[in-house]
Amino acid sequence: MTSPDNKYPVDSGAIWAHIRAPEFMPEDPEAFLELLESRFHEARITGQLSRYHKLVSARPRDMLSNFRDIYMNIPAHNLYDVLKEALFPRMAASE
């Protein structure tokens, strides 16, 4: 990524630091993910690793243990997609 005038490289992580993740909504994880992906779009965050870490950090602490098996065994590719797909069935099961 480069600056608007295309002169300097820009770290998308630095841009993300200025954008706050939406508050997690356990009652509507689908809406939460739409908001989060909108923020990714605004910040031009496209990488799986960056998106994965943003999703992990947006989760409430008390819910992290529900996904421990994924955090500990995450695949080398498509980290964000794997975690995102696990979100819906696990949230439905906890209701």
Jmol script that loads the backbone (N, CA, C; Angstrom):
load data "model"
ATOM      1  N   MET A   1       0.851  -1.162   0.000  1.00  0.00           N
ATOM      2  CA  MET A   1       0.000   0.000   0.000  1.00  0.00           C
ATOM      3  C   MET A   1       0.900   1.228   0.000  1.00  0.00           C
ATOM      4  N   THR A   2       0.478   2.265  -0.701  1.00  0.00           N
ATOM      5  CA  THR A   2       1.258   3.499  -0.733  1.00  0.00           C
ATOM      6  C   THR A   2       0.393   4.661  -0.283  1.00  0.00           C
ATOM      7  N   SER A   3       1.064   5.765  -0.003  1.00  0.00           N
ATOM      8  CA  SER A   3       0.361   6.975   0.406  1.00  0.00           C
ATOM      9  C   SER A   3      -0.507   7.467  -0.752  1.00  0.00           C
ATOM     10  N   PRO A   4      -1.459   8.367  -0.484  1.00  0.00           N
ATOM     11  CA  PRO A   4      -2.334   8.848  -1.553  1.00  0.00           C
ATOM     12  C   PRO A   4      -1.578   9.408  -2.762  1.00  0.00           C
ATOM     13  N   ASP A   5      -0.417   9.981  -2.536  1.00  0.00           N
ATOM     14  CA  ASP A   5       0.346  10.513  -3.666  1.00  0.00           C
ATOM     15  C   ASP A   5       1.287   9.468  -4.266  1.00  0.00           C
ATOM     16  N   ASN A   6       1.198   8.217  -3.762  1.00  0.00           N
ATOM     17  CA  ASN A   6       1.988   7.081  -4.258  1.00  0.00           C
ATOM     18  C   ASN A   6       3.488   7.255  -4.114  1.00  0.00           C
ATOM     19  N   LYS A   7       3.923   8.063  -3.161  1.00  0.00           N
ATOM     20  CA  LYS A   7       5.354   8.292  -2.971  1.00  0.00           C
ATOM     21  C   LYS A   7       5.951   7.430  -1.874  1.00  0.00           C
ATOM     22  N   TYR A   8       5.164   7.084  -0.868  1.00  0.00           N
ATOM     23  CA  TYR A   8       5.699   6.398   0.297  1.00  0.00           C
ATOM     24  C   TYR A   8       4.878   5.151   0.605  1.00  0.00           C
ATOM     25  N   PRO A   9       5.556   4.079   1.027  1.00  0.00           N
ATOM     26  CA  PRO A   9       4.788   2.898   1.438  1.00  0.00           C
ATOM     27  C   PRO A   9       4.040   3.190   2.738  1.00  0.00           C
ATOM     28  N   VAL A  10       2.869   2.616   2.869  1.00  0.00           N
ATOM     29  CA  VAL A  10       2.055   2.803   4.062  1.00  0.00           C
ATOM     30  C   VAL A  10       1.769   1.430   4.656  1.00  0.00           C
ATOM     31  N   ASP A  11       1.988   1.291   5.945  1.00  0.00           N
ATOM     32  CA  ASP A  11       1.711   0.042   6.644  1.00  0.00           C
ATOM     33  C   ASP A  11       0.234   0.017   7.012  1.00  0.00           C
ATOM     34  N   SER A  12      -0.498  -0.978   6.499  1.00  0.00           N
ATOM     35  CA  SER A  12      -1.928  -1.043   6.794  1.00  0.00           C
ATOM     36  C   SER A  12      -2.180  -1.229   8.285  1.00  0.00           C
ATOM     37  N   GLY A  13      -1.250  -1.844   9.000  1.00  0.00           N
ATOM     38  CA  GLY A  13      -1.386  -1.974  10.447  1.00  0.00           C
ATOM     39  C   GLY A  13      -1.377  -0.626  11.129  1.00  0.00           C
ATOM     40  N   ALA A  14      -0.592   0.295  10.603  1.00  0.00           N
ATOM     41  CA  ALA A  14      -0.555   1.643  11.164  1.00  0.00           C
ATOM     42  C   ALA A  14      -1.885   2.347  10.937  1.00  0.00           C
ATOM     43  N   ILE A  15      -2.487   2.117   9.780  1.00  0.00           N
ATOM     44  CA  ILE A  15      -3.800   2.707   9.512  1.00  0.00           C
ATOM     45  C   ILE A  15      -4.825   2.120  10.475  1.00  0.00           C
ATOM     46  N   TRP A  16      -4.761   0.800  10.683  1.00  0.00           N
ATOM     47  CA  TRP A  16      -5.723   0.148  11.574  1.00  0.00           C
ATOM     48  C   TRP A  16      -5.638   0.700  12.983  1.00  0.00           C
ATOM     49  N   ALA A  17      -4.459   1.091  13.408  1.00  0.00           N
ATOM     50  CA  ALA A  17      -4.286   1.596  14.769  1.00  0.00           C
ATOM     51  C   ALA A  17      -5.183   2.801  15.020  1.00  0.00           C
ATOM     52  N   HIS A  18      -5.576   3.497  13.968  1.00  0.00           N
ATOM     53  CA  HIS A  18      -6.428   4.678  14.108  1.00  0.00           C
ATOM     54  C   HIS A  18      -7.908   4.356  13.903  1.00  0.00           C
ATOM     55  N   ILE A  19      -8.206   3.109  13.587  1.00  0.00           N
ATOM     56  CA  ILE A  19      -9.589   2.702  13.366  1.00  0.00           C
ATOM     57  C   ILE A  19      -9.972   1.698  14.442  1.00  0.00           C
ATOM     58  N   ARG A  20     -11.061   1.967  15.121  1.00  0.00           N
ATOM     59  CA  ARG A  20     -11.494   1.090  16.211  1.00  0.00           C
ATOM     60  C   ARG A  20     -12.396  -0.016  15.695  1.00  0.00           C
ATOM     61  N   ALA A  21     -12.174  -1.221  16.195  1.00  0.00           N
ATOM     62  CA  ALA A  21     -13.057  -2.338  15.840  1.00  0.00           C
ATOM     63  C   ALA A  21     -14.422  -2.096  16.479  1.00  0.00           C
ATOM     64  N   PRO A  22     -15.489  -2.516  15.820  1.00  0.00           N
ATOM     65  CA  PRO A  22     -16.806  -2.374  16.450  1.00  0.00           C
ATOM     66  C   PRO A  22     -16.893  -3.269  17.677  1.00  0.00           C
ATOM     67  N   GLU A  23     -17.767  -2.912  18.583  1.00  0.00           N
ATOM     68  CA  GLU A  23     -17.969  -3.750  19.771  1.00  0.00           C
ATOM     69  C   GLU A  23     -18.608  -5.066  19.339  1.00  0.00           C
ATOM     70  N   PHE A  24     -18.096  -6.167  19.885  1.00  0.00           N
ATOM     71  CA  PHE A  24     -18.627  -7.475  19.516  1.00  0.00           C
ATOM     72  C   PHE A  24     -20.073  -7.594  19.962  1.00  0.00           C
ATOM     73  N   MET A  25     -20.916  -8.179  19.105  1.00  0.00           N
ATOM     74  CA  MET A  25     -22.338  -8.341  19.389  1.00  0.00           C
ATOM     75  C   MET A  25     -22.669  -9.831  19.409  1.00  0.00           C
ATOM     76  N   PRO A  26     -22.601 -10.481  20.571  1.00  0.00           N
ATOM     77  CA  PRO A  26     -22.855 -11.926  20.618  1.00  0.00           C
ATOM     78  C   PRO A  26     -24.253 -12.302  20.144  1.00  0.00           C
ATOM     79  N   GLU A  27     -25.196 -11.385  20.263  1.00  0.00           N
ATOM     80  CA  GLU A  27     -26.559 -11.675  19.820  1.00  0.00           C
ATOM     81  C   GLU A  27     -26.701 -11.615  18.301  1.00  0.00           C
ATOM     82  N   ASP A  28     -25.728 -11.003  17.620  1.00  0.00           N
ATOM     83  CA  ASP A  28     -25.791 -10.889  16.159  1.00  0.00           C
ATOM     84  C   ASP A  28     -24.380 -10.876  15.569  1.00  0.00           C
ATOM     85  N   PRO A  29     -23.693 -12.024  15.599  1.00  0.00           N
ATOM     86  CA  PRO A  29     -22.320 -12.067  15.091  1.00  0.00           C
ATOM     87  C   PRO A  29     -22.220 -11.738  13.606  1.00  0.00           C
ATOM     88  N   GLU A  30     -23.289 -12.017  12.856  1.00  0.00           N
ATOM     89  CA  GLU A  30     -23.265 -11.711  11.423  1.00  0.00           C
ATOM     90  C   GLU A  30     -23.177 -10.201  11.196  1.00  0.00           C
ATOM     91  N   ALA A  31     -23.961  -9.432  11.934  1.00  0.00           N
ATOM     92  CA  ALA A  31     -23.911  -7.973  11.817  1.00  0.00           C
ATOM     93  C   ALA A  31     -22.561  -7.443  12.286  1.00  0.00           C
ATOM     94  N   PHE A  32     -22.033  -8.027  13.365  1.00  0.00           N
ATOM     95  CA  PHE A  32     -20.711  -7.632  13.842  1.00  0.00           C
ATOM     96  C   PHE A  32     -19.661  -7.826  12.749  1.00  0.00           C
ATOM     97  N   LEU A  33     -19.690  -8.982  12.086  1.00  0.00           N
ATOM     98  CA  LEU A  33     -18.701  -9.253  11.036  1.00  0.00           C
ATOM     99  C   LEU A  33     -18.854  -8.305   9.854  1.00  0.00           C
ATOM    100  N   GLU A  34     -20.085  -7.934   9.526  1.00  0.00           N
ATOM    101  CA  GLU A  34     -20.293  -6.957   8.449  1.00  0.00           C
ATOM    102  C   GLU A  34     -19.663  -5.614   8.815  1.00  0.00           C
ATOM    103  N   LEU A  35     -19.865  -5.190  10.059  1.00  0.00           N
ATOM    104  CA  LEU A  35     -19.250  -3.939  10.510  1.00  0.00           C
ATOM    105  C   LEU A  35     -17.729  -4.037  10.499  1.00  0.00           C
ATOM    106  N   LEU A  36     -17.204  -5.155  10.986  1.00  0.00           N
ATOM    107  CA  LEU A  36     -15.760  -5.348  11.025  1.00  0.00           C
ATOM    108  C   LEU A  36     -15.176  -5.348   9.615  1.00  0.00           C
ATOM    109  N   GLU A  37     -15.825  -6.042   8.691  1.00  0.00           N
ATOM    110  CA  GLU A  37     -15.318  -6.082   7.324  1.00  0.00           C
ATOM    111  C   GLU A  37     -15.421  -4.723   6.648  1.00  0.00           C
ATOM    112  N   SER A  38     -16.399  -3.938   7.027  1.00  0.00           N
ATOM    113  CA  SER A  38     -16.477  -2.571   6.522  1.00  0.00           C
ATOM    114  C   SER A  38     -15.283  -1.749   7.000  1.00  0.00           C
ATOM    115  N   ARG A  39     -14.903  -1.938   8.260  1.00  0.00           N
ATOM    116  CA  ARG A  39     -13.717  -1.249   8.783  1.00  0.00           C
ATOM    117  C   ARG A  39     -12.453  -1.731   8.069  1.00  0.00           C
ATOM    118  N   PHE A  40     -12.379  -3.031   7.782  1.00  0.00           N
ATOM    119  CA  PHE A  40     -11.238  -3.546   7.018  1.00  0.00           C
ATOM    120  C   PHE A  40     -11.164  -2.851   5.661  1.00  0.00           C
ATOM    121  N   HIS A  41     -12.309  -2.711   5.026  1.00  0.00           N
ATOM    122  CA  HIS A  41     -12.353  -2.056   3.715  1.00  0.00           C
ATOM    123  C   HIS A  41     -11.864  -0.610   3.816  1.00  0.00           C
ATOM    124  N   GLU A  42     -12.350   0.113   4.814  1.00  0.00           N
ATOM    125  CA  GLU A  42     -11.929   1.506   5.010  1.00  0.00           C
ATOM    126  C   GLU A  42     -10.427   1.617   5.199  1.00  0.00           C
ATOM    127  N   ALA A  43      -9.855   0.674   5.937  1.00  0.00           N
ATOM    128  CA  ALA A  43      -8.424   0.711   6.253  1.00  0.00           C
ATOM    129  C   ALA A  43      -7.578  -0.027   5.213  1.00  0.00           C
ATOM    130  N   ARG A  44      -8.247  -0.595   4.207  1.00  0.00           N
ATOM    131  CA  ARG A  44      -7.559  -1.366   3.160  1.00  0.00           C
ATOM    132  C   ARG A  44      -6.781  -2.546   3.740  1.00  0.00           C
ATOM    133  N   ILE A  45      -7.369  -3.189   4.727  1.00  0.00           N
ATOM    134  CA  ILE A  45      -6.774  -4.382   5.338  1.00  0.00           C
ATOM    135  C   ILE A  45      -7.307  -5.581   4.561  1.00  0.00           C
ATOM    136  N   THR A  46      -6.438  -6.255   3.836  1.00  0.00           N
ATOM    137  CA  THR A  46      -6.872  -7.376   3.012  1.00  0.00           C
ATOM    138  C   THR A  46      -6.235  -8.699   3.414  1.00  0.00           C
ATOM    139  N   GLY A  47      -5.162  -8.666   4.157  1.00  0.00           N
ATOM    140  CA  GLY A  47      -4.446  -9.888   4.507  1.00  0.00           C
ATOM    141  C   GLY A  47      -5.159 -10.722   5.559  1.00  0.00           C
ATOM    142  N   GLN A  48      -5.121 -12.025   5.376  1.00  0.00           N
ATOM    143  CA  GLN A  48      -5.745 -12.957   6.315  1.00  0.00           C
ATOM    144  C   GLN A  48      -5.173 -12.814   7.725  1.00  0.00           C
ATOM    145  N   LEU A  49      -3.863 -12.679   7.834  1.00  0.00           N
ATOM    146  CA  LEU A  49      -3.230 -12.600   9.151  1.00  0.00           C
ATOM    147  C   LEU A  49      -3.679 -11.352   9.906  1.00  0.00           C
ATOM    148  N   SER A  50      -3.683 -10.208   9.247  1.00  0.00           N
ATOM    149  CA  SER A  50      -4.123  -8.969   9.895  1.00  0.00           C
ATOM    150  C   SER A  50      -5.584  -9.063  10.303  1.00  0.00           C
ATOM    151  N   ARG A  51      -6.419  -9.572   9.420  1.00  0.00           N
ATOM    152  CA  ARG A  51      -7.838  -9.708   9.731  1.00  0.00           C
ATOM    153  C   ARG A  51      -8.062 -10.679  10.894  1.00  0.00           C
ATOM    154  N   TYR A  52      -7.318 -11.772  10.896  1.00  0.00           N
ATOM    155  CA  TYR A  52      -7.419 -12.759  11.976  1.00  0.00           C
ATOM    156  C   TYR A  52      -7.131 -12.100  13.323  1.00  0.00           C
ATOM    157  N   HIS A  53      -6.029 -11.365  13.394  1.00  0.00           N
ATOM    158  CA  HIS A  53      -5.657 -10.745  14.670  1.00  0.00           C
ATOM    159  C   HIS A  53      -6.664  -9.687  15.095  1.00  0.00           C
ATOM    160  N   LYS A  54      -7.236  -8.970  14.164  1.00  0.00           N
ATOM    161  CA  LYS A  54      -8.253  -7.973  14.517  1.00  0.00           C
ATOM    162  C   LYS A  54      -9.509  -8.654  15.053  1.00  0.00           C
ATOM    163  N   LEU A  55      -9.890  -9.783  14.431  1.00  0.00           N
ATOM    164  CA  LEU A  55     -11.066 -10.499  14.919  1.00  0.00           C
ATOM    165  C   LEU A  55     -10.812 -11.081  16.307  1.00  0.00           C
ATOM    166  N   VAL A  56      -9.646 -11.648  16.522  1.00  0.00           N
ATOM    167  CA  VAL A  56      -9.307 -12.186  17.848  1.00  0.00           C
ATOM    168  C   VAL A  56      -9.345 -11.074  18.887  1.00  0.00           C
ATOM    169  N   SER A  57      -8.750  -9.943  18.570  1.00  0.00           N
ATOM    170  CA  SER A  57      -8.677  -8.858  19.557  1.00  0.00           C
ATOM    171  C   SER A  57     -10.027  -8.194  19.800  1.00  0.00           C
ATOM    172  N   ALA A  58     -10.971  -8.352  18.890  1.00  0.00           N
ATOM    173  CA  ALA A  58     -12.295  -7.752  19.062  1.00  0.00           C
ATOM    174  C   ALA A  58     -13.213  -8.613  19.930  1.00  0.00           C
ATOM    175  N   ARG A  59     -12.839  -9.851  20.163  1.00  0.00           N
ATOM    176  CA  ARG A  59     -13.667 -10.764  20.954  1.00  0.00           C
ATOM    177  C   ARG A  59     -13.554 -10.432  22.442  1.00  0.00           C
ATOM    178  N   PRO A  60     -14.647 -10.499  23.170  1.00  0.00           N
ATOM    179  CA  PRO A  60     -14.573 -10.299  24.617  1.00  0.00           C
ATOM    180  C   PRO A  60     -13.733 -11.398  25.270  1.00  0.00           C
ATOM    181  N   ARG A  61     -13.021 -11.039  26.314  1.00  0.00           N
ATOM    182  CA  ARG A  61     -12.143 -12.001  27.002  1.00  0.00           C
ATOM    183  C   ARG A  61     -12.880 -13.256  27.448  1.00  0.00           C
ATOM    184  N   ASP A  62     -14.090 -13.096  27.940  1.00  0.00           N
ATOM    185  CA  ASP A  62     -14.812 -14.265  28.451  1.00  0.00           C
ATOM    186  C   ASP A  62     -15.220 -15.244  27.353  1.00  0.00           C
ATOM    187  N   MET A  63     -15.119 -14.847  26.104  1.00  0.00           N
ATOM    188  CA  MET A  63     -15.478 -15.728  24.998  1.00  0.00           C
ATOM    189  C   MET A  63     -14.264 -16.375  24.341  1.00  0.00           C
ATOM    190  N   LEU A  64     -13.079 -15.938  24.682  1.00  0.00           N
ATOM    191  CA  LEU A  64     -11.876 -16.460  24.027  1.00  0.00           C
ATOM    192  C   LEU A  64     -11.702 -17.960  24.230  1.00  0.00           C
ATOM    193  N   SER A  65     -12.050 -18.465  25.399  1.00  0.00           N
ATOM    194  CA  SER A  65     -11.855 -19.898  25.657  1.00  0.00           C
ATOM    195  C   SER A  65     -12.735 -20.767  24.757  1.00  0.00           C
ATOM    196  N   ASN A  66     -13.857 -20.232  24.270  1.00  0.00           N
ATOM    197  CA  ASN A  66     -14.718 -20.990  23.356  1.00  0.00           C
ATOM    198  C   ASN A  66     -14.037 -21.287  22.023  1.00  0.00           C
ATOM    199  N   PHE A  67     -12.976 -20.561  21.724  1.00  0.00           N
ATOM    200  CA  PHE A  67     -12.295 -20.697  20.437  1.00  0.00           C
ATOM    201  C   PHE A  67     -10.844 -21.128  20.600  1.00  0.00           C
ATOM    202  N   ARG A  68     -10.500 -21.570  21.791  1.00  0.00           N
ATOM    203  CA  ARG A  68      -9.102 -21.927  22.072  1.00  0.00           C
ATOM    204  C   ARG A  68      -8.569 -22.984  21.115  1.00  0.00           C
ATOM    205  N   ASP A  69      -9.372 -23.981  20.781  1.00  0.00           N
ATOM    206  CA  ASP A  69      -8.908 -25.028  19.873  1.00  0.00           C
ATOM    207  C   ASP A  69      -8.515 -24.466  18.509  1.00  0.00           C
ATOM    208  N   ILE A  70      -9.201 -23.429  18.083  1.00  0.00           N
ATOM    209  CA  ILE A  70      -8.852 -22.804  16.802  1.00  0.00           C
ATOM    210  C   ILE A  70      -7.578 -21.988  16.952  1.00  0.00           C
ATOM    211  N   TYR A  71      -7.482 -21.199  18.019  1.00  0.00           N
ATOM    212  CA  TYR A  71      -6.280 -20.390  18.220  1.00  0.00           C
ATOM    213  C   TYR A  71      -5.035 -21.255  18.298  1.00  0.00           C
ATOM    214  N   MET A  72      -5.168 -22.424  18.933  1.00  0.00           N
ATOM    215  CA  MET A  72      -4.007 -23.285  19.140  1.00  0.00           C
ATOM    216  C   MET A  72      -3.679 -24.143  17.918  1.00  0.00           C
ATOM    217  N   ASN A  73      -4.618 -24.315  16.988  1.00  0.00           N
ATOM    218  CA  ASN A  73      -4.419 -25.189  15.829  1.00  0.00           C
ATOM    219  C   ASN A  73      -4.795 -24.514  14.516  1.00  0.00           C
ATOM    220  N   ILE A  74      -4.625 -23.231  14.451  1.00  0.00           N
ATOM    221  CA  ILE A  74      -5.041 -22.487  13.268  1.00  0.00           C
ATOM    222  C   ILE A  74      -4.214 -22.919  12.054  1.00  0.00           C
ATOM    223  N   PRO A  75      -4.842 -23.085  10.915  1.00  0.00           N
ATOM    224  CA  PRO A  75      -4.095 -23.499   9.724  1.00  0.00           C
ATOM    225  C   PRO A  75      -3.170 -22.391   9.235  1.00  0.00           C
ATOM    226  N   ALA A  76      -2.210 -22.768   8.430  1.00  0.00           N
ATOM    227  CA  ALA A  76      -1.242 -21.796   7.917  1.00  0.00           C
ATOM    228  C   ALA A  76      -1.882 -20.830   6.922  1.00  0.00           C
ATOM    229  N   HIS A  77      -2.957 -21.239   6.297  1.00  0.00           N
ATOM    230  CA  HIS A  77      -3.617 -20.395   5.295  1.00  0.00           C
ATOM    231  C   HIS A  77      -5.061 -20.123   5.711  1.00  0.00           C
ATOM    232  N   ASN A  78      -5.570 -19.000   5.288  1.00  0.00           N
ATOM    233  CA  ASN A  78      -6.967 -18.626   5.518  1.00  0.00           C
ATOM    234  C   ASN A  78      -7.346 -18.561   6.995  1.00  0.00           C
ATOM    235  N   LEU A  79      -6.448 -18.040   7.801  1.00  0.00           N
ATOM    236  CA  LEU A  79      -6.683 -17.950   9.244  1.00  0.00           C
ATOM    237  C   LEU A  79      -7.983 -17.228   9.573  1.00  0.00           C
ATOM    238  N   TYR A  80      -8.177 -16.074   8.967  1.00  0.00           N
ATOM    239  CA  TYR A  80      -9.360 -15.266   9.246  1.00  0.00           C
ATOM    240  C   TYR A  80     -10.632 -16.001   8.832  1.00  0.00           C
ATOM    241  N   ASP A  81     -10.607 -16.593   7.640  1.00  0.00           N
ATOM    242  CA  ASP A  81     -11.795 -17.294   7.149  1.00  0.00           C
ATOM    243  C   ASP A  81     -12.178 -18.456   8.057  1.00  0.00           C
ATOM    244  N   VAL A  82     -11.192 -19.199   8.547  1.00  0.00           N
ATOM    245  CA  VAL A  82     -11.455 -20.329   9.441  1.00  0.00           C
ATOM    246  C   VAL A  82     -12.103 -19.837  10.736  1.00  0.00           C
ATOM    247  N   LEU A  83     -11.548 -18.796  11.326  1.00  0.00           N
ATOM    248  CA  LEU A  83     -12.099 -18.270  12.576  1.00  0.00           C
ATOM    249  C   LEU A  83     -13.490 -17.685  12.352  1.00  0.00           C
ATOM    250  N   LYS A  84     -13.658 -16.968  11.272  1.00  0.00           N
ATOM    251  CA  LYS A  84     -14.953 -16.362  10.953  1.00  0.00           C
ATOM    252  C   LYS A  84     -16.027 -17.443  10.779  1.00  0.00           C
ATOM    253  N   GLU A  85     -15.701 -18.509  10.064  1.00  0.00           N
ATOM    254  CA  GLU A  85     -16.667 -19.590   9.851  1.00  0.00           C
ATOM    255  C   GLU A  85     -17.020 -20.309  11.153  1.00  0.00           C
ATOM    256  N   ALA A  86     -16.092 -20.383  12.080  1.00  0.00           N
ATOM    257  CA  ALA A  86     -16.353 -21.037  13.367  1.00  0.00           C
ATOM    258  C   ALA A  86     -17.233 -20.171  14.267  1.00  0.00           C
ATOM    259  N   LEU A  87     -17.265 -18.894  13.999  1.00  0.00           N
ATOM    260  CA  LEU A  87     -17.992 -17.962  14.855  1.00  0.00           C
ATOM    261  C   LEU A  87     -19.489 -18.265  14.902  1.00  0.00           C
ATOM    262  N   PHE A  88     -20.113 -18.492  13.763  1.00  0.00           N
ATOM    263  CA  PHE A  88     -21.568 -18.653  13.713  1.00  0.00           C
ATOM    264  C   PHE A  88     -22.072 -19.889  14.454  1.00  0.00           C
ATOM    265  N   PRO A  89     -21.554 -21.090  14.161  1.00  0.00           N
ATOM    266  CA  PRO A  89     -22.092 -22.252  14.887  1.00  0.00           C
ATOM    267  C   PRO A  89     -21.800 -22.218  16.388  1.00  0.00           C
ATOM    268  N   ARG A  90     -20.671 -21.665  16.759  1.00  0.00           N
ATOM    269  CA  ARG A  90     -20.335 -21.639  18.189  1.00  0.00           C
ATOM    270  C   ARG A  90     -21.173 -20.610  18.938  1.00  0.00           C
ATOM    271  N   MET A  91     -21.483 -19.515  18.295  1.00  0.00           N
ATOM    272  CA  MET A  91     -22.332 -18.521  18.943  1.00  0.00           C
ATOM    273  C   MET A  91     -23.753 -19.061  19.062  1.00  0.00           C
ATOM    274  N   ALA A  92     -24.232 -19.780  18.056  1.00  0.00           N
ATOM    275  CA  ALA A  92     -25.575 -20.359  18.104  1.00  0.00           C
ATOM    276  C   ALA A  92     -25.662 -21.416  19.202  1.00  0.00           C
ATOM    277  N   ALA A  93     -24.597 -22.192  19.376  1.00  0.00           N
ATOM    278  CA  ALA A  93     -24.579 -23.241  20.400  1.00  0.00           C
ATOM    279  C   ALA A  93     -24.552 -22.671  21.805  1.00  0.00           C
ATOM    280  N   SER A  94     -24.004 -21.463  21.966  1.00  0.00           N
ATOM    281  CA  SER A  94     -23.892 -20.880  23.306  1.00  0.00           C
ATOM    282  C   SER A  94     -25.147 -20.126  23.730  1.00  0.00           C
ATOM    283  N   GLU A  95     -26.101 -19.968  22.837  1.00  0.00           N
ATOM    284  CA  GLU A  95     -27.335 -19.237  23.172  1.00  0.00           C
ATOM    285  C   GLU A  95     -28.260 -20.045  24.037  1.00  0.00           C
TER     286      GLU A  95
END
end "model"
wireframe off; spacefill off
backbone 0.3
color backbone group
